[in-house]
Amino acid sequence: MLRHFPKLNIDYSHRKRDYIIAGFTFFCVAVCLISDANASMEKQNALGVSGWVFLIGLLLGENREVRMQVIIAVMFATIGEHFASVFMGGYTYRYSNVPAYVPPGHGMVYLTWGISGIPEQGDSVGALLFCVFLAYLFKGRSPMVYLAAFFITTWLELIGTAVGTWKWASIDPVLSLPQGNPPSGVAAWYCLVDAVAMGGAGPLLHGIKNVVNWLKSGKLRNAVYGSSRSE
């Protein structure tokens, strides 16, 4: 059951850089969400630009596979944000949009590898999400990634909802069940982003490589065919 957890009595290498990224992300999340509490749209966009600069800077020190994982995580999370917030209304940002800093923020949260408010009517959605999180934790192939995601995303959600950057609907629009602000098991959504990113990076890189090879072979065939005709 715990086969994917680190083994006991074995020293695992840890990069100092990973701890710096985690600390820096925690700091940026707090500063960004508090700054956005009463910010104008222009300031919100400026925070977005800063987020992209920070994310790109962090990615410069990562390998190609990690960069691809982050790209997938950002794309998947951004689509999910627009669907869950803008389209479904499960939670709503102050300007009824997805702030510009949210996509790069998801990327920074994803790089941090290496207590919720319960409403009077209960938090059924939070309980369901927590069960999903436990499934990721005990059955997933990267439990330490999901465990890290649980702590930092819970921190993110608590700050964001406390300062009013976004607010979760008291009744989930899909399940029609009560939920907290944020739901107590909200980290399960972020774990899904992590799982999609880790599972999709390898096949996508392989697919891109095949396309590049196919294009190169096509150009080579055209060059050979063209030279044979000229002769």
MDAnalysis code that builds the backbone (N, CA, C; Angstrom):
import MDAnalysis as mda
import numpy as np

u = mda.Universe.empty(693, n_residues=231, atom_resindex=np.repeat(np.arange(231), 3), trajectory=True)
u.add_TopologyAttr("name", ["N", "CA", "C"] * 231)
u.add_TopologyAttr("resid", np.arange(1, 232))
u.add_TopologyAttr("resname", ["MET", "LEU", "ARG", "HIS", "PHE", "PRO", "LYS", "LEU", "ASN", "ILE", "ASP", "TYR", "SER", "HIS", "ARG", "LYS", "ARG", "ASP", "TYR", "ILE", "ILE", "ALA", "GLY", "PHE", "THR", "PHE", "PHE", "CYS", "VAL", "ALA", "VAL", "CYS", "LEU", "ILE", "SER", "ASP", "ALA", "ASN", "ALA", "SER", "MET", "GLU", "LYS", "GLN", "ASN", "ALA", "LEU", "GLY", "VAL", "SER", "GLY", "TRP", "VAL", "PHE", "LEU", "ILE", "GLY", "LEU", "LEU", "LEU", "GLY", "GLU", "ASN", "ARG", "GLU", "VAL", "ARG", "MET", "GLN", "VAL", "ILE", "ILE", "ALA", "VAL", "MET", "PHE", "ALA", "THR", "ILE", "GLY", "GLU", "HIS", "PHE", "ALA", "SER", "VAL", "PHE", "MET", "GLY", "GLY", "TYR", "THR", "TYR", "ARG", "TYR", "SER", "ASN", "VAL", "PRO", "ALA", "TYR", "VAL", "PRO", "PRO", "GLY", "HIS", "GLY", "MET", "VAL", "TYR", "LEU", "THR", "TRP", "GLY", "ILE", "SER", "GLY", "ILE", "PRO", "GLU", "GLN", "GLY", "ASP", "SER", "VAL", "GLY", "ALA", "LEU", "LEU", "PHE", "CYS", "VAL", "PHE", "LEU", "ALA", "TYR", "LEU", "PHE", "LYS", "GLY", "ARG", "SER", "PRO", "MET", "VAL", "TYR", "LEU", "ALA", "ALA", "PHE", "PHE", "ILE", "THR", "THR", "TRP", "LEU", "GLU", "LEU", "ILE", "GLY", "THR", "ALA", "VAL", "GLY", "THR", "TRP", "LYS", "TRP", "ALA", "SER", "ILE", "ASP", "PRO", "VAL", "LEU", "SER", "LEU", "PRO", "GLN", "GLY", "ASN", "PRO", "PRO", "SER", "GLY", "VAL", "ALA", "ALA", "TRP", "TYR", "CYS", "LEU", "VAL", "ASP", "ALA", "VAL", "ALA", "MET", "GLY", "GLY", "ALA", "GLY", "PRO", "LEU", "LEU", "HIS", "GLY", "ILE", "LYS", "ASN", "VAL", "VAL", "ASN", "TRP", "LEU", "LYS", "SER", "GLY", "LYS", "LEU", "ARG", "ASN", "ALA", "VAL", "TYR", "GLY", "SER", "SER", "ARG", "SER", "GLU"])
u.atoms.positions = np.array([
    [0.832, -1.206, 0.000],
    [0.000, 0.000, 0.000],
    [0.866, 1.256, 0.000],
    [2.005, 1.189, 0.694],
    [2.879, 2.352, 0.812],
    [4.137, 2.183, -0.037],
    [4.047, 1.392, -1.122],
    [5.243, 1.051, -1.892],
    [5.891, 2.252, -2.570],
    [5.128, 3.319, -2.802],
    [5.690, 4.479, -3.483],
    [6.231, 5.537, -2.527],
    [6.101, 5.297, -1.204],
    [6.650, 6.236, -0.232],
    [8.158, 6.008, -0.100],
    [8.909, 7.001, 0.360],
    [10.348, 6.801, 0.571],
    [10.597, 5.652, 1.546],
    [11.647, 4.868, 1.292],
    [11.972, 3.734, 2.142],
    [12.641, 4.208, 3.427],
    [12.462, 3.422, 4.476],
    [13.067, 3.753, 5.758],
    [14.564, 3.472, 5.733],
    [15.298, 4.206, 6.544],
    [16.737, 3.997, 6.730],
    [17.544, 4.161, 5.448],
    [17.030, 4.974, 4.513],
    [17.750, 5.262, 3.271],
    [17.862, 6.773, 3.137],
    [19.076, 7.230, 2.902],
    [19.294, 8.664, 2.730],
    [18.942, 9.077, 1.308],
    [18.070, 10.061, 1.174],
    [17.677, 10.576, -0.126],
    [18.280, 11.968, -0.310],
    [18.775, 12.202, -1.505],
    [19.399, 13.493, -1.776],
    [18.338, 14.588, -1.885],
    [18.630, 15.750, -1.355],
    [17.733, 16.899, -1.422],
    [18.521, 18.092, -1.928],
    [17.993, 18.748, -2.932],
    [18.657, 19.936, -3.440],
    [18.272, 21.141, -2.601],
    [19.254, 21.951, -2.256],
    [18.983, 23.181, -1.526],
    [18.031, 24.062, -2.324],
    [18.156, 23.982, -3.635],
    [17.312, 24.767, -4.534],
    [15.830, 24.470, -4.321],
    [15.486, 23.197, -4.057],
    [14.083, 22.826, -3.864],
    [13.488, 23.527, -2.645],
    [14.268, 23.629, -1.585],
    [13.792, 24.313, -0.386],
    [13.647, 25.819, -0.638],
    [14.581, 26.356, -1.434],
    [14.498, 27.781, -1.771],
    [13.240, 28.059, -2.586],
    [12.934, 27.182, -3.552],
    [11.731, 27.348, -4.371],
    [10.484, 27.288, -3.506],
    [10.439, 26.319, -2.575],
    [9.268, 26.183, -1.696],
    [9.081, 27.428, -0.831],
    [10.172, 27.895, -0.216],
    [10.085, 29.082, 0.624],
    [9.705, 30.313, -0.176],
    [10.294, 30.443, -1.362],
    [10.005, 31.591, -2.219],
    [8.545, 31.572, -2.675],
    [8.029, 30.378, -2.990],
    [6.639, 30.257, -3.428],
    [5.679, 30.594, -2.299],
    [5.955, 30.101, -1.091],
    [5.128, 30.447, 0.062],
    [5.080, 31.961, 0.240],
    [6.234, 32.604, 0.141],
    [6.313, 34.052, 0.318],
    [5.527, 34.773, -0.776],
    [5.709, 34.353, -2.031],
    [5.031, 35.007, -3.155],
    [3.520, 34.843, -3.081],
    [3.069, 33.655, -2.670],
    [1.632, 33.419, -2.546],
    [1.023, 34.392, -1.547],
    [1.675, 34.529, -0.390],
    [1.150, 35.429, 0.641],
    [1.136, 36.872, 0.163],
    [2.259, 37.338, -0.392],
    [2.366, 38.729, -0.841],
    [1.387, 39.020, -1.969],
    [1.293, 38.097, -2.929],
    [0.432, 38.315, -4.091],
    [-1.041, 38.386, -3.699],
    [-1.502, 37.441, -2.892],
    [-2.921, 37.399, -2.546],
    [-3.319, 38.562, -1.648],
    [-2.436, 38.938, -0.736],
    [-2.737, 40.086, 0.120],
    [-2.729, 41.375, -0.699],
    [-1.781, 41.490, -1.645],
    [-1.704, 42.680, -2.499],
    [-2.932, 42.805, -3.388],
    [-3.501, 41.672, -3.781],
    [-4.645, 41.686, -4.685],
    [-5.970, 41.912, -3.967],
    [-5.951, 41.918, -2.645],
    [-7.193, 42.026, -1.882],
    [-7.990, 43.270, -2.266],
    [-7.296, 44.399, -2.485],
    [-7.975, 45.645, -2.864],
    [-7.326, 46.268, -4.098],
    [-6.731, 45.439, -4.924],
    [-5.978, 45.937, -6.074],
    [-6.887, 46.234, -7.265],
    [-6.440, 47.168, -8.098],
    [-7.129, 47.445, -9.353],
    [-6.776, 46.366, -10.364],
    [-7.474, 46.356, -11.493],
    [-7.176, 45.390, -12.537],
    [-5.753, 45.568, -13.057],
    [-5.309, 46.828, -13.133],
    [-3.948, 47.093, -13.616],
    [-2.913, 46.478, -12.676],
    [-3.118, 46.643, -11.366],
    [-2.184, 46.065, -10.406],
    [-2.247, 44.553, -10.448],
    [-3.435, 44.003, -10.656],
    [-3.594, 42.562, -10.761],
    [-2.810, 42.025, -11.961],
    [-2.882, 42.746, -13.069],
    [-2.129, 42.337, -14.262],
    [-0.624, 42.455, -14.029],
    [-0.216, 43.484, -13.274],
    [1.206, 43.645, -12.954],
    [1.694, 42.469, -12.106],
    [0.856, 42.020, -11.188],
    [1.197, 40.836, -10.402],
    [1.345, 39.615, -11.301],
    [0.498, 39.554, -12.332],
    [0.592, 38.457, -13.283],
    [1.909, 38.462, -14.031],
    [2.325, 39.636, -14.488],
    [3.607, 39.756, -15.193],
    [4.751, 39.322, -14.274],
    [4.700, 39.761, -13.018],
    [5.735, 39.373, -12.056],
    [5.742, 37.861, -11.855],
    [4.539, 37.272, -11.789],
    [4.447, 35.826, -11.611],
    [5.096, 35.062, -12.746],
    [4.847, 35.521, -13.985],
    [5.459, 34.856, -15.140],
    [6.971, 35.020, -15.134],
    [7.444, 36.186, -14.758],
    [8.899, 36.412, -14.686],
    [9.528, 35.469, -13.666],
    [8.898, 35.347, -12.495],
    [9.431, 34.467, -11.456],
    [9.402, 33.011, -11.915],
    [8.291, 32.592, -12.529],
    [8.169, 31.202, -12.965],
    [9.217, 30.871, -14.027],
    [9.360, 31.744, -15.017],
    [10.350, 31.500, -16.072],
    [11.754, 31.457, -15.480],
    [12.022, 32.340, -14.527],
    [13.327, 32.340, -13.874],
    [13.594, 31.034, -13.144],
    [12.581, 30.501, -12.466],
    [12.739, 29.228, -11.765],
    [12.929, 28.074, -12.736],
    [12.238, 28.126, -13.871],
    [12.325, 27.041, -14.850],
    [13.682, 26.978, -15.536],
    [14.419, 28.073, -15.532],
    [15.744, 28.068, -16.166],
    [16.683, 27.064, -15.495],
    [16.416, 26.766, -14.236],
    [17.264, 25.821, -13.515],
    [16.746, 24.400, -13.511],
    [15.693, 24.118, -14.287],
    [15.112, 22.780, -14.325],
    [15.420, 22.089, -15.650],
    [15.279, 20.764, -15.660],
    [15.520, 20.031, -16.900],
    [14.296, 20.082, -17.812],
    [14.443, 19.540, -19.006],
    [13.399, 19.642, -20.022],
    [12.097, 18.965, -19.597],
    [12.193, 17.810, -18.936],
    [10.987, 17.088, -18.541],
    [10.200, 17.862, -17.492],
    [10.900, 18.439, -16.521],
    [10.216, 19.231, -15.496],
    [9.558, 20.450, -16.125],
    [10.239, 21.088, -17.068],
    [9.653, 22.239, -17.744],
    [8.367, 21.843, -18.465],
    [8.388, 20.681, -19.125],
    [7.191, 20.222, -19.818],
    [6.079, 19.920, -18.829],
    [6.416, 19.330, -17.689],
    [5.412, 19.055, -16.663],
    [4.760, 20.339, -16.181],
    [5.570, 21.375, -15.984],
    [5.039, 22.662, -15.530],
    [4.128, 23.271, -16.589],
    [4.524, 23.174, -17.864],
    [3.687, 23.698, -18.945],
    [2.329, 23.010, -18.951],
    [2.336, 21.685, -18.815],
    [1.070, 20.931, -18.786],
    [0.255, 21.315, -17.562],
    [0.917, 21.428, -16.403],
    [0.212, 21.794, -15.173],
    [-0.456, 23.152, -15.310],
    [0.266, 24.122, -15.882],
    [-0.283, 25.471, -16.050],
    [-1.475, 25.458, -16.998],
    [-1.341, 24.742, -18.124],
    [-2.433, 24.677, -19.104],
    [-3.659, 24.004, -18.511],
    [-3.445, 22.852, -17.861],
    [-4.567, 22.088, -17.292],
    [-5.243, 22.879, -16.172],
    [-4.433, 23.491, -15.306],
    [-4.992, 24.249, -14.187],
    [-5.742, 25.484, -14.670],
    [-5.223, 26.149, -15.710],
    [-5.876, 27.353, -16.235],
    [-7.231, 27.011, -16.841],
    [-7.270, 25.914, -17.598],
    [-8.558, 25.455, -18.147],
    [-9.529, 25.132, -17.013],
    [-9.012, 24.450, -15.984],
    [-9.852, 24.108, -14.839],
    [-10.353, 25.336, -14.100],
    [-9.497, 26.354, -13.968],
    [-9.910, 27.597, -13.313],
    [-11.055, 28.264, -14.081],
    [-10.931, 28.354, -15.391],
    [-11.974, 28.993, -16.198],
    [-13.276, 28.198, -16.148],
    [-13.158, 26.872, -16.149],
    [-14.368, 26.045, -16.102],
    [-15.044, 26.141, -14.734],
    [-14.247, 25.936, -13.656],
    [-14.827, 25.880, -12.313],
    [-15.265, 27.239, -11.807],
    [-14.539, 28.304, -12.176],
    [-14.853, 29.635, -11.655],
    [-15.739, 30.435, -12.603],
    [-15.219, 30.716, -13.795],
    [-15.940, 31.586, -14.735],
    [-17.199, 30.924, -15.259],
    [-17.091, 29.652, -15.666],
    [-18.232, 28.969, -16.285],
    [-19.221, 28.409, -15.264],
    [-18.714, 27.639, -14.279],
    [-19.600, 26.962, -13.338],
    [-19.949, 27.823, -12.127],
    [-19.106, 28.781, -11.786],
    [-19.382, 29.607, -10.614],
    [-19.150, 28.915, -9.294],
    [-18.287, 27.879, -9.294],
    [-17.993, 27.176, -8.048],
    [-17.308, 28.083, -7.037],
    [-16.501, 28.998, -7.519],
    [-15.887, 30.047, -6.706],
    [-15.691, 31.243, -7.626],
    [-15.637, 32.425, -7.059],
    [-15.622, 33.640, -7.879],
    [-14.536, 34.600, -7.416],
    [-13.695, 35.035, -8.359],
    [-12.702, 36.067, -8.052],
    [-13.379, 37.439, -8.046],
    [-12.704, 38.437, -7.510],
    [-13.315, 39.754, -7.310],
    [-13.809, 40.368, -8.603],
    [-13.086, 40.193, -9.692],
    [-13.490, 40.766, -10.978],
    [-14.181, 39.744, -11.879],
    [-14.612, 38.634, -11.282],
    [-15.292, 37.566, -12.032],
    [-14.446, 37.088, -13.202],
    [-13.145, 37.053, -12.976],
    [-12.215, 36.600, -14.008],
    [-11.280, 35.567, -13.396],
    [-10.278, 35.175, -14.170],
    [-9.163, 34.407, -13.617],
    [-7.964, 35.344, -13.635],
    [-7.520, 35.850, -12.480],
    [-6.437, 36.831, -12.441],
    [-5.196, 36.366, -13.198],
    [-4.460, 37.333, -13.729],
    [-3.298, 37.019, -14.569],
    [-2.211, 36.277, -13.811],
    [-2.180, 36.416, -12.491],
    [-1.132, 35.748, -11.724],
    [-1.464, 34.296, -11.406],
    [-2.692, 33.871, -11.665],
    [-3.102, 32.515, -11.295],
    [-2.376, 31.442, -12.109],
    [-2.321, 31.543, -13.464],
    [-1.608, 30.500, -14.225],
    [-0.149, 30.322, -13.801],
    [0.667, 31.406, -13.751],
    [2.043, 31.186, -13.301],
    [2.111, 30.734, -11.853],
    [1.120, 31.139, -11.053],
    [1.082, 30.692, -9.665],
    [0.945, 29.184, -9.570],
    [0.104, 28.607, -10.429],
    [-0.029, 27.150, -10.458],
    [1.300, 26.496, -10.826],
    [2.018, 27.112, -11.756],
    [3.313, 26.566, -12.134],
    [4.304, 26.600, -10.987],
    [4.321, 27.697, -10.231],
    [5.223, 27.796, -9.082],
    [4.836, 26.810, -7.992],
    [3.527, 26.650, -7.783],
    [3.070, 25.672, -6.790],
    [3.507, 24.273, -7.201],
    [3.407, 23.971, -8.495],
    [3.803, 22.644, -8.967],
    [5.292, 22.385, -8.714],
    [6.097, 23.430, -8.774],
    [7.533, 23.271, -8.570],
    [7.912, 23.007, -7.115],
    [7.002, 23.127, -6.202],
    [7.312, 22.879, -4.783],
    [7.130, 21.407, -4.476],
    [7.856, 20.553, -5.278],
    [7.739, 19.118, -5.111],
    [8.286, 18.653, -3.778],
    [9.992, 18.718, -4.363],
    [10.879, 18.045, -3.422],
    [10.467, 18.446, -1.985],
    [-6.822, 23.050, 7.723],
    [-7.505, 23.932, 8.547],
    [-8.525, 24.709, 7.711],
    [-9.217, 24.506, 7.485],
    [-10.218, 25.068, 6.583],
    [-11.396, 25.592, 7.371],
    [-12.087, 26.657, 6.885],
    [-13.297, 27.171, 7.531],
    [-14.485, 26.288, 7.199],
    [-15.160, 25.725, 8.205],
    [-16.285, 24.827, 7.975],
    [-17.583, 25.597, 8.174],
    [-18.453, 25.651, 7.149],
    [-19.703, 26.389, 7.273],
    [-20.690, 25.672, 8.179],
    [-21.724, 26.406, 8.605],
    [-22.719, 25.823, 9.500],
    [-23.400, 24.620, 8.879],
    [-23.604, 24.644, 7.547],
    [-24.314, 23.541, 6.907],
    [-23.412, 22.342, 6.642],
    [-22.121, 22.452, 6.991],
    [-21.215, 21.330, 6.799],
    [-20.308, 21.522, 5.588],
    [-19.462, 20.554, 5.363],
    [-18.498, 20.614, 4.265],
    [-18.426, 19.250, 3.596],
    [-19.536, 18.839, 2.998],
    [-19.599, 17.524, 2.365],
    [-18.622, 17.404, 1.211],
    [-18.507, 18.463, 0.413],
    [-17.581, 18.434, -0.714],
    [-16.149, 18.291, -0.213],
    [-15.825, 19.011, 0.864],
    [-14.497, 18.897, 1.438],
    [-14.189, 17.481, 1.888],
    [-15.183, 16.802, 2.478],
    [-14.984, 15.420, 2.925],
    [-14.730, 14.505, 1.729],
    [-15.499, 14.698, 0.650],
    [-15.296, 13.882, -0.551],
    [-13.917, 14.127, -1.158],
    [-13.536, 15.405, -1.231],
    [-12.227, 15.739, -1.802],
    [-11.098, 15.179, -0.947],
    [-11.290, 15.161, 0.375],
    [-10.252, 14.614, 1.240],
    [-10.089, 13.122, 1.007],
    [-11.190, 12.430, 0.738],
    [-11.110, 11.000, 0.404],
    [-10.348, 10.800, -0.901],
    [-10.598, 11.688, -1.866],
    [-9.860, 11.624, -3.134],
    [-8.374, 11.871, -2.894],
    [-8.070, 12.838, -2.038],
    [-6.676, 13.125, -1.724],
    [-5.994, 11.910, -1.105],
    [-6.687, 11.223, -0.194],
    [-6.111, 10.027, 0.424],
    [-5.839, 8.947, -0.623],
    [-6.723, 8.857, -1.623],
    [-6.494, 7.887, -2.700],
    [-5.224, 8.237, -3.471],
    [-5.045, 9.525, -3.775],
    [-3.811, 9.955, -4.426],
    [-2.595, 9.615, -3.554],
    [-2.734, 9.869, -2.260],
    [-1.616, 9.718, -1.339],
    [-1.168, 8.270, -1.205],
    [-2.125, 7.345, -1.085],
    [-1.784, 5.958, -0.808],
    [-1.722, 5.076, -2.050],
    [-2.330, 5.514, -3.134],
    [-2.321, 4.705, -4.357],
    [-1.544, 5.353, -5.496],
    [-1.300, 6.650, -5.398],
    [-0.590, 7.343, -6.463],
    [0.882, 6.975, -6.494],
    [1.528, 7.243, -7.624],
    [2.931, 6.882, -7.809],
    [3.887, 7.923, -7.215],
    [3.377, 9.100, -6.840],
    [4.238, 10.170, -6.310],
    [3.611, 10.769, -5.057],
    [3.512, 9.979, -3.969],
    [2.821, 10.468, -2.765],
    [3.472, 11.689, -2.144],
    [4.803, 11.809, -2.242],
    [5.457, 12.947, -1.619],
    [5.139, 14.248, -2.359],
    [4.917, 14.143, -3.664],
    [4.474, 15.309, -4.440],
    [3.104, 15.760, -3.960],
    [2.196, 14.788, -3.783],
    [0.836, 15.115, -3.356],
    [0.822, 15.641, -1.918],
    [1.704, 15.108, -1.084],
    [1.761, 15.572, 0.294],
    [2.247, 17.017, 0.346],
    [3.252, 17.338, -0.470],
    [3.735, 18.715, -0.537],
    [2.652, 19.634, -1.072],
    [1.916, 19.149, -2.106],
    [0.837, 19.948, -2.682],
    [-0.246, 20.239, -1.647],
    [-0.513, 19.263, -0.761],
    [-1.550, 19.446, 0.246],
    [-1.238, 20.646, 1.145],
    [0.001, 20.724, 1.610],
    [0.363, 21.785, 2.545],
    [0.379, 23.161, 1.879],
    [1.018, 23.262, 0.727],
    [1.151, 24.590, 0.133],
    [-0.162, 25.078, -0.456],
    [-0.981, 24.170, -1.025],
    [-2.254, 24.622, -1.594],
    [-3.276, 24.949, -0.506],
    [-3.204, 24.236, 0.614],
    [-4.073, 24.596, 1.737],
    [-3.712, 25.991, 2.245],
    [-2.398, 26.261, 2.339],
    [-1.921, 27.590, 2.730],
    [-2.402, 28.635, 1.736],
    [-2.285, 28.337, 0.462],
    [-2.719, 29.252, -0.595],
    [-4.216, 29.553, -0.485],
    [-5.017, 28.497, -0.331],
    [-6.469, 28.658, -0.278],
    [-6.903, 29.421, 0.969],
    [-6.263, 29.156, 2.093],
    [-6.629, 29.847, 3.327],
    [-6.371, 31.346, 3.223],
    [-5.224, 31.721, 2.658],
    [-4.916, 33.146, 2.511],
    [-5.852, 33.794, 1.494],
    [-6.012, 33.138, 0.341],
    [-6.826, 33.708, -0.736],
    [-8.268, 33.944, -0.321],
    [-8.851, 32.988, 0.407],
    [-10.247, 33.148, 0.830],
    [-10.358, 34.099, 2.017],
    [-9.326, 34.119, 2.880],
    [-9.378, 34.987, 4.061],
    [-9.361, 36.463, 3.682],
    [-8.568, 36.831, 2.664],
    [-8.474, 38.241, 2.267],
    [-9.508, 38.606, 1.210],
    [-10.297, 37.613, 0.745],
    [-11.368, 37.898, -0.200],
    [-10.955, 37.927, -1.659],
    [-9.783, 37.346, -1.996],
    [-9.376, 37.298, -3.397],
    [-10.342, 36.434, -4.202],
    [-10.808, 35.351, -3.626],
    [-11.879, 34.546, -4.210],
    [-12.710, 33.946, -3.085],
    [-13.883, 33.455, -3.438],
    [-14.796, 32.880, -2.451],
    [-15.466, 31.654, -3.049],
    [-15.443, 30.554, -2.327],
    [-16.094, 29.336, -2.779],
    [-17.600, 29.421, -2.492],
    [-18.400, 28.948, -3.434],
    [-19.851, 28.921, -3.244],
    [-20.195, 28.024, -2.061],
    [-21.187, 28.407, -1.269],
    [-21.552, 27.601, -0.099],
    [-22.156, 26.259, -0.507],
    [-22.762, 26.207, -1.705],
    [-23.303, 24.961, -2.248],
    [-22.625, 24.695, -3.586],
    [-21.995, 23.540, -3.711],
    [-21.311, 23.211, -4.952],
    [-22.316, 23.151, -6.112],
    [-22.041, 23.866, -7.226],
    [-23.009, 23.929, -8.321],
    [-23.185, 22.620, -9.090],
    [-22.253, 21.703, -8.975],
    [-22.351, 20.429, -9.690],
    [-22.987, 19.356, -8.817],
    [-22.469, 19.193, -7.605],
    [-22.946, 18.135, -6.706],
    [-24.121, 18.559, -5.835],
    [-24.374, 19.884, -5.768],
    [-25.447, 20.430, -4.913],
    [-25.251, 20.034, -3.455],
    [-24.000, 19.980, -3.036],
    [-23.653, 19.651, -1.650],
    [-22.967, 20.844, -1.002],
    [-23.084, 20.988, 0.320],
    [-22.425, 22.118, 1.009],
    [-20.912, 21.956, 1.004],
    [-20.218, 23.093, 0.975],
    [-18.764, 23.045, 1.011],
    [-18.231, 24.230, 1.802],
    [-17.019, 24.056, 2.332],
    [-16.376, 25.111, 3.099],
    [-15.793, 26.173, 2.182],
    [-15.260, 27.202, 2.797],
    [-14.623, 28.290, 2.046],
    [-13.198, 28.490, 2.577],
    [-12.231, 27.653, 2.112],
    [-12.321, 26.668, 1.030],
    [-12.762, 25.301, 1.548],
    [-13.101, 24.359, 0.639],
    [-13.390, 22.990, 1.070],
    [-12.155, 22.397, 1.756],
    [-12.379, 21.609, 2.782],
    [-11.259, 21.102, 3.583],
    [-10.325, 20.194, 2.795],
    [-10.819, 19.548, 1.765],
    [-9.968, 18.662, 0.962],
    [-9.625, 19.243, -0.389],
    [-9.566, 20.572, -0.473],
    [-9.377, 21.238, -1.756],
    [-8.066, 20.847, -2.438],
    [-7.090, 20.369, -1.662],
    [-5.804, 19.984, -2.246],
    [-5.961, 18.889, -3.294],
    [-7.070, 18.126, -3.240],
    [-7.274, 17.054, -4.225],
    [-7.311, 17.606, -5.641],
    [-7.867, 18.819, -5.825],
    [-7.900, 19.414, -7.164],
    [-6.489, 19.683, -7.661],
    [-5.637, 20.164, -6.779],
    [-4.261, 20.469, -7.173],
    [-3.473, 19.181, -7.415],
    [-3.799, 18.135, -6.657],
    [-3.147, 16.843, -6.892],
    [-3.501, 16.306, -8.271],
    [-4.726, 16.573, -8.720],
    [-5.120, 16.164, -10.066],
    [-4.261, 16.868, -11.109],
    [-4.014, 18.157, -10.884],
    [-3.128, 18.903, -11.789],
    [-1.746, 18.260, -11.818],
    [-1.218, 17.914, -10.637],
    [0.098, 17.289, -10.564],
    [0.120, 15.956, -11.293],
    [-0.938, 15.142, -11.095],
    [-0.990, 13.820, -11.718],
    [-1.040, 13.932, -13.238],
    [-1.842, 14.863, -13.744],
    [-1.933, 15.049, -15.193],
    [-0.594, 15.514, -15.764],
    [0.063, 16.427, -15.043],
    [1.350, 16.950, -15.518],
    [2.407, 15.858, -15.563],
    [2.520, 15.079, -14.493],
    [3.545, 14.041, -14.436],
    [3.257, 12.913, -15.421],
    [1.976, 12.580, -15.573],
    [1.632, 11.512, -16.506],
    [1.692, 11.927, -17.961],
    [1.502, 13.220, -18.224],
    [1.445, 13.672, -19.617],
    [2.742, 14.175, -20.188],
    [3.716, 14.525, -19.325],
    [4.966, 15.111, -19.825],
    [5.732, 14.152, -20.728],
    [5.905, 12.904, -20.268],
    [6.653, 11.924, -21.054],
    [6.042, 11.652, -22.419],
    [4.742, 11.277, -22.476],
    [4.118, 11.038, -23.782],
    [4.126, 12.253, -24.692],
    [3.938, 13.451, -24.120],
    [3.927, 14.652, -24.956],
    [5.303, 14.927, -25.540],
    [6.349, 14.780, -24.722],
    [7.714, 14.956, -25.232],
    [8.022, 13.921, -26.314],
    [7.570, 12.691, -26.102],
    [7.781, 11.639, -27.094],
    [7.043, 11.962, -28.391],
    [5.807, 12.475, -28.241],
    [5.047, 12.843, -29.426],
    [5.688, 13.981, -30.197],
    [6.181, 14.980, -29.462],
    [6.853, 16.109, -30.114],
    [8.095, 15.626, -30.853],
    [8.844, 14.718, -30.223],
    [10.046, 14.173, -30.852],
    [9.690, 13.435, -32.142],
    [8.599, 12.649, -32.108],
    [8.177, 11.918, -33.305],
    [7.763, 12.876, -34.418],
    [7.061, 13.954, -34.053],
    [6.645, 14.934, -35.059],
    [7.855, 15.614, -35.684],
    [8.819, 15.986, -34.836],
    [10.037, 16.636, -35.350],
    [10.790, 15.696, -36.279],
    [10.909, 14.424, -35.886],
    [11.593, 13.449, -36.745],
    [10.850, 13.252, -38.054],
    [9.523, 13.247, -37.975],
    [8.710, 13.067, -39.186],
    [8.889, 14.250, -40.138],
    [8.907, 15.465, -39.555],
    [9.106, 16.650, -40.379],
    [10.488, 16.650, -41.023],
    [11.487, 16.239, -40.243],
    [12.843, 16.178, -40.785],
    [12.948, 15.168, -41.902],
    [12.318, 13.995, -41.703],
    [12.359, 12.959, -42.741],
    [11.625, 13.416, -43.994],
    [10.519, 14.187, -43.789],
    [9.784, 14.707, -44.949],
    [10.624, 15.674, -45.750],
    [11.341, 16.555, -45.043],
    [12.214, 17.501, -45.737],
    [13.331, 16.774, -46.462],
    [13.851, 15.693, -45.812],
    [14.921, 14.929, -46.444],
    [14.421, 14.258, -47.714],
    [13.209, 13.685, -47.642],
    [12.647, 13.038, -48.840],
    [12.449, 14.056, -49.954],
    [11.948, 15.225, -49.598],
    [11.734, 16.262, -50.607],
    [13.052, 16.705, -51.231],
    [14.100, 16.791, -50.404],
    [15.402, 17.203, -50.919],
    [15.957, 16.161, -51.874],
    [15.818, 14.885, -51.483],
    [16.310, 13.801, -52.347],
    [15.512, 13.742, -53.637],
    [14.194, 13.875, -53.534],
    [13.343, 13.827, -54.715],
    [13.642, 14.994, -55.661],
    [13.872, 16.179, -55.034],
    [14.166, 17.351, -55.852],
    [15.479, 17.219, -56.578],
    [16.500, 16.676, -55.900],
    [17.794, 16.522, -56.545],
    [17.764, 15.494, -57.642],
    [16.945, 14.401, -57.419],
    [16.856, 13.368, -58.454],
    [16.155, 13.897, -59.702],
    [15.184, 14.778, -59.529],
    [14.484, 15.340, -60.684],
    [15.391, 16.285, -61.455],
    [16.232, 17.026, -60.715],
    [17.111, 17.980, -61.395],
    [18.170, 17.272, -62.226],
    [18.494, 16.045, -61.806],
    [19.448, 15.264, -62.576],
    [18.801, 14.716, -63.849],
])
